[in-house]
Amino acid sequence: MCNLSKNIKHLRGLKGLTQESLAEELSVTRSRISSYEEGRSSPSIDFLIDFSNYFKLPIDIIVRNDLTKAKDVSFIEVGNKRVLFPISIDAENENLIEVVSAKASAGYLLGYDDPEYIEQLQKIKLPFLPTGKHRAFPIKGNSMLPMKDGSYVVAEFVEDIKEAKSGLSYIVVTKDDGMTYKRLENRVEERQSFLLKPDNPSYQPYEVPVSEILELWKFTCSINTQEYEEHELKLSSIIQMFNGLGVELEALKKSLI
C-alpha cells in the first residue's frame, strides 16, 4: 500500500485540492483523507471506487504504480477508464516523445497502459512536431511501402478512435494482433469497424471491429533507419511503386519524355 498513500496525496496536489476539499468531493471526513495519505489506515473498497471515478484512473493503476512522477493531470481518457501516461517534458519544458524500440514492442500490448512500462521507454525531442501526445513505433514487414522494415513512425494519439479519417495511415493497437501500421477506411457508422489497408498491393486488407482496438495513433512523420538501394531510387522503380498504390502518374511520365 506504499504507492497508494503517496498517490492519493500526489493526485490531490495535482488537482490543487486541500484534504478538506477532496473530502467534500468524495463525501468523507478530512481525517480519513489524512489517515490514508499518511498510511495510518487502508482505504475501503468504496473509497477506492469513488477516488478512481473522481480522477478517472483505474484502481489497479492507483494501487500498483508510483504516479508521483506525473507532473500534471493530463491523463488521456479513452472510454471511461483507459489512461495514457502524461506528456513527457524535459528540463526546458519541451515535449519529449517515447520511443517504442523493436525489443520493447514485444511487450507493448501488456504495458501500453502501465506508467512504469512507459516511463522506462527511451525518449527523444523532435521540436517540429505539432501540439499533441506523440510516440514513435517500429515498423515491421513490407506491407506499407515505401516505408522500409525497421523504420519508425512518429504518430499522434487519437483520443476518439471513431473520428479517425479514411485515407490516412495509423498505428493500430488491437487486442489480438498487437501493433500494426495501416491505412484506414472508417466504417464505424455502417459496420462499427475499420478496414485496414496495406499500401503494398501484395497484401490484402482486413476488417477490425472498433471493440478490438485499444489505441489509435495518427501518422505524423517517419524516420528511416536504412538507406535506399540505388535501384529503389530509379524513376522506373518509383513509378512502378506508385502505380501499385493506385496513384496516376501519366502526367509525370509525359513531362519526362
Secondary structure by P-SEA (a helix, b strand, c coil): caaaaaaaaaaaaaacccaaaaaaaacccaaaaaaaaaccccccaaaaaaaaaaaccccccccccccccccccccccccccccccccccccccbbbbbbbccccccccccccccaaaaaacbbbbbccccccbbbbbbbcccccccccccbbbbbbbbccccccccccccccccccccbbbbbbbcccccccbbbbbbccccccccccccccccccccccccccccccccccccaaaaaaaaaaaccccaaaaaaac
